[in-house]
């Protein structure tokens, strides 16, 4: 079955917004993108504002900069991206919670070992004194 790609004009979020969202997620400035594309920052800004139509060749250049396929750019969904980032955040929270529990267990073990060492030292002193060593 052949997969069809909808024309960007008819999709929920326009291609200009998808390009802008991906650029922002990657922390790229408009100036960086313009430099990579060999155009001015103002020229690149027109792409994101929809004042300049994005040709296939320009979209291909943008996809190289983003290290993504054209299809990935066209199908990019910022809501799904945010969900994924939140899932990662939740995983990190779980890992942080696990780290805290492990740290507490480790600290408790150290306290027990210190008590045992202190008790052993006290017993040793007792026997030294008792037997005159």
Secondary structure, 3 states (H helix, E strand, C coil): CCCCCCCHHHCCCCHHHHHHHHHHHCCCCHHHHHHHHCCCHHHHHHHHHCCCCCCHHHHHHHHHHHCCCHHHHHCCCHHHHHHHHHHHHHHHHHHHHHHHHHHHHHHHHHHHHHHHHHHHHHHHHHHHHHHCC
